[in-house]
Amino acid sequence: MAHPSDPSAAGAGHFPRQVGIDAYGNGGFRFADMSHRGSLLCLPTGMHSWAVETTSQLTLEALQPVLALASQLDVLLIGLGSDISFIAPSIRDAFREHRVIVEAIQTGGAVRTYNVLLAEERAVAGAFIAVENAR
């Protein structure tokens, strides 16, 4: 099984460029005329499968691929699934040290905001936990 912090692990999906998300729900996402099942990291290096399925798995370690690119980012949007929950202060602190704003909200709102910021050519990344039902 791929480790949540390693998007390049064997079996992990990857699309080679960062693109907008056309739809979410049914346990995954649609982008670039493709369907992706499971959670998703949207990075300047592309769209990566992400093994995080619940907020309890949302750790600084799971976000290392994003943190490694922090110098290329202004904003990280975290989609927490269907519910709002707190994220560890260590996550906010680590990104604040790199001057990256962290917004953690429901996946639907995070995806919509990500699409707007990406369309505005802002330096944005997304870490989205997949949901079954789009809201």
C-alpha positions as CSV (number, residue, x, y, z in Angstrom):
1,M,0.0,0.0,0.0
2,A,1.3,3.5,-0.9
3,H,2.2,5.7,2.1
4,P,0.0,8.8,2.4
5,S,3.0,11.1,2.2
6,D,4.4,9.6,-1.0
7,P,2.5,10.4,-4.1
8,S,5.1,8.7,-6.3
9,A,4.8,5.4,-4.5
10,A,4.1,2.3,-6.6
11,G,0.5,2.2,-7.8
12,A,-0.2,5.9,-7.0
13,G,-1.9,7.8,-9.8
14,H,-0.3,10.9,-11.3
15,F,-1.4,13.4,-14.0
16,P,1.6,15.5,-15.1
17,R,0.2,19.0,-14.7
18,Q,-2.0,21.0,-12.4
19,V,-5.6,21.4,-13.7
20,G,-9.0,22.5,-12.5
21,I,-11.4,19.9,-11.0
22,D,-14.6,19.4,-13.1
23,A,-16.5,17.4,-10.5
24,Y,-16.2,15.7,-7.1
25,G,-18.2,13.1,-5.2
26,N,-18.8,9.3,-5.6
27,G,-15.6,8.8,-3.7
28,G,-13.4,10.7,-6.2
29,F,-12.8,13.5,-8.6
30,R,-13.1,14.3,-12.4
31,F,-10.5,16.4,-14.1
32,A,-8.8,16.5,-17.6
33,D,-11.6,14.3,-19.0
34,M,-10.6,11.5,-16.5
35,S,-12.0,10.0,-13.3
36,H,-9.9,9.5,-10.2
37,R,-11.1,7.4,-7.3
38,G,-9.9,8.4,-3.9
39,S,-8.3,11.5,-2.4
40,L,-6.2,13.9,-4.4
41,L,-3.2,16.2,-4.1
42,C,-3.2,19.1,-6.6
43,L,0.3,20.4,-6.8
44,P,2.4,22.5,-9.2
45,T,4.0,19.1,-10.2
46,G,0.6,17.7,-11.2
47,M,-2.4,15.8,-9.8
48,H,-1.4,13.0,-7.5
49,S,-3.3,10.2,-5.8
50,W,-3.3,10.7,-2.0
51,A,-3.9,7.9,0.4
52,V,-5.5,10.0,3.1
53,E,-9.1,8.9,3.6
54,T,-10.2,10.6,6.8
55,T,-9.2,13.7,8.8
56,S,-7.6,11.4,11.4
57,Q,-4.9,10.6,8.7
58,L,-4.3,14.3,8.0
59,T,-0.9,14.8,9.5
60,L,2.1,16.9,8.7
61,E,3.8,13.8,7.4
62,A,0.8,13.1,5.0
63,L,1.3,16.7,3.7
64,Q,5.1,16.4,3.1
65,P,4.7,16.4,-0.7
66,V,3.0,19.8,-0.4
67,L,5.4,21.2,2.1
68,A,8.3,20.2,-0.2
69,L,6.8,22.6,-2.8
70,A,6.0,25.4,-0.3
71,S,8.4,27.8,-1.9
72,Q,6.1,27.7,-5.0
73,L,2.9,28.2,-3.1
74,D,0.9,31.0,-1.6
75,V,-2.2,29.0,-0.5
76,L,-3.0,25.4,0.5
77,L,-6.6,24.5,0.5
78,I,-7.4,21.3,2.5
79,G,-10.7,19.6,1.8
80,L,-11.7,17.8,5.0
81,G,-14.3,15.6,3.5
82,S,-18.0,16.1,4.4
83,D,-17.4,17.7,7.8
84,I,-15.4,20.4,9.4
85,S,-12.8,19.4,11.9
86,F,-9.7,20.9,13.4
87,I,-6.3,20.3,11.8
88,A,-3.2,19.9,14.0
89,P,-1.6,23.3,14.9
90,S,1.7,21.8,13.7
91,I,0.3,21.7,10.1
92,R,-0.6,25.4,10.2
93,D,2.7,26.3,11.9
94,A,4.9,24.4,9.3
95,F,3.2,26.1,6.4
96,R,3.2,29.5,8.1
97,E,7.0,29.2,8.4
98,H,7.0,29.1,4.6
99,R,4.5,31.9,4.3
100,V,1.8,29.6,2.9
101,I,-1.8,30.3,3.9
102,V,-3.8,27.2,5.0
103,E,-7.6,27.0,4.6
104,A,-9.2,23.8,5.8
105,I,-12.9,23.5,5.0
106,Q,-15.3,20.9,3.6
107,T,-14.0,19.3,0.3
108,G,-16.7,20.9,-1.8
109,G,-15.9,24.4,-0.8
110,A,-12.2,23.7,-1.0
111,V,-12.5,22.4,-4.6
112,R,-14.6,25.4,-5.7
113,T,-12.1,27.9,-4.1
114,Y,-9.1,25.9,-5.6
115,N,-10.7,26.2,-9.1
116,V,-11.2,30.0,-8.8
117,L,-7.6,30.6,-7.5
118,L,-6.1,28.3,-10.2
119,A,-8.1,30.2,-12.9
120,E,-6.7,33.4,-11.5
121,E,-3.2,31.8,-11.9
122,R,-2.5,32.0,-8.2
123,A,0.1,29.8,-6.6
124,V,-2.4,27.3,-5.0
125,A,-2.3,23.7,-4.0
126,G,-5.1,21.4,-2.9
127,A,-5.2,18.4,-0.6
128,F,-8.7,17.0,-1.0
129,I,-10.2,14.1,1.0
130,A,-12.7,12.3,-1.3
131,V,-16.4,12.4,-0.5
132,E,-19.3,10.2,-1.5
133,N,-21.9,13.0,-1.9
134,A,-21.3,16.3,-3.5
135,R,-22.9,19.2,-1.7
